[in-house]
Amino acid sequence: MCCYKGKISLPALQQPPADLYDLLTAQDPIGRAFHKYIQKYNSALAMTSVGRKLDHSINAGGGGPYVFKLNGELIHRAGSLLPLDEGNVDPVYSQL
């Protein structure tokens, strides 16, 4: 029953970036604090600007509830903590 009797195989997980791996495996005070607050970090990043390719064709006919359909990869754009030196540029998520 599992994995359709072996006909389905998933690719191996990618190794996280070295800095993140170090935080995930560290047992020092910084690593323990990261473990303690990882859910809060994740929640903060979940509210960043979303980079995506929307499929507008599904709502083209109207008549039903709005559907938010994505194609491809979903990414987050947190932006820099410091504003750009280009004059009147609106702040982005992490600057707010």
C-alpha positions as CSV (number, residue, x, y, z in Angstrom):
1,M,0.0,0.0,0.0
2,C,2.8,2.4,0.9
3,C,4.2,4.3,-2.1
4,Y,2.0,2.4,-4.5
5,K,3.9,-0.8,-3.9
6,G,7.2,0.8,-4.6
7,K,6.2,2.4,-7.9
8,I,6.5,5.9,-6.4
9,S,9.9,7.1,-5.4
10,L,10.7,10.5,-4.0
11,P,13.9,12.4,-4.7
12,A,16.4,12.7,-1.8
13,L,16.0,15.8,0.3
14,Q,18.5,18.6,-0.6
15,Q,21.1,19.4,2.0
16,P,20.3,22.8,3.6
17,P,22.8,25.7,3.3
18,A,25.8,25.3,5.6
19,D,24.8,28.2,7.9
20,L,21.3,26.8,8.4
21,Y,22.6,23.3,8.9
22,D,24.9,24.5,11.6
23,L,22.0,26.2,13.4
24,L,19.9,23.1,13.1
25,T,22.5,20.8,14.6
26,A,24.2,23.2,17.0
27,Q,24.0,22.5,20.8
28,D,25.5,25.8,21.9
29,P,23.4,28.7,23.3
30,I,22.8,30.2,19.8
31,G,21.7,26.8,18.4
32,R,19.4,26.1,21.3
33,A,17.8,29.6,20.9
34,F,17.3,28.9,17.2
35,H,15.6,25.6,18.1
36,K,13.4,27.3,20.6
37,Y,12.2,30.1,18.3
38,I,12.3,28.3,14.9
39,Q,8.5,28.4,14.6
40,K,8.5,32.2,15.2
41,Y,11.1,32.7,12.5
42,N,9.1,30.6,10.1
43,S,5.9,32.6,10.9
44,A,7.8,35.9,10.3
45,L,9.0,34.7,6.9
46,A,5.5,33.5,6.0
47,M,4.3,37.1,5.9
48,T,7.0,38.3,3.5
49,S,6.2,39.4,0.0
50,V,5.4,36.4,-2.2
51,G,7.1,35.8,-5.5
52,R,5.0,33.7,-7.8
53,K,3.6,33.1,-11.2
54,L,-0.2,33.3,-11.0
55,D,-2.5,31.4,-13.3
56,H,-5.4,33.8,-14.0
57,S,-7.1,31.5,-16.5
58,I,-9.0,29.6,-13.8
59,N,-11.0,32.7,-12.8
60,A,-11.5,34.1,-16.3
61,G,-15.1,32.9,-16.6
62,G,-16.2,34.3,-13.3
63,G,-19.3,33.0,-11.6
64,G,-17.6,31.1,-8.8
65,P,-15.4,31.8,-5.8
66,Y,-12.0,33.3,-6.5
67,V,-9.2,30.7,-6.7
68,F,-5.6,31.5,-6.0
69,K,-3.6,29.1,-8.3
70,L,0.1,29.1,-8.5
71,N,2.4,27.7,-11.2
72,G,6.0,26.7,-10.5
73,E,7.9,27.7,-7.4
74,L,6.7,29.8,-4.5
75,I,9.4,32.1,-3.1
76,H,9.5,34.7,-0.4
77,R,11.0,38.2,-0.8
78,A,12.0,39.6,2.5
79,G,14.2,42.4,1.3
80,S,17.0,44.1,3.0
81,L,16.9,45.4,6.6
82,L,18.4,48.7,5.4
83,P,16.6,51.0,2.9
84,L,18.2,51.6,-0.4
85,D,20.1,54.9,-1.0
86,E,18.0,55.7,-4.0
87,G,15.7,58.4,-2.6
88,N,12.0,57.8,-2.2
89,V,11.7,54.0,-2.3
90,D,8.9,52.4,-0.3
91,P,10.1,50.2,2.6
92,V,9.8,46.5,2.2
93,Y,8.7,43.9,4.8
94,S,11.8,43.6,6.9
95,Q,12.2,47.4,7.0
96,L,8.6,47.9,8.3
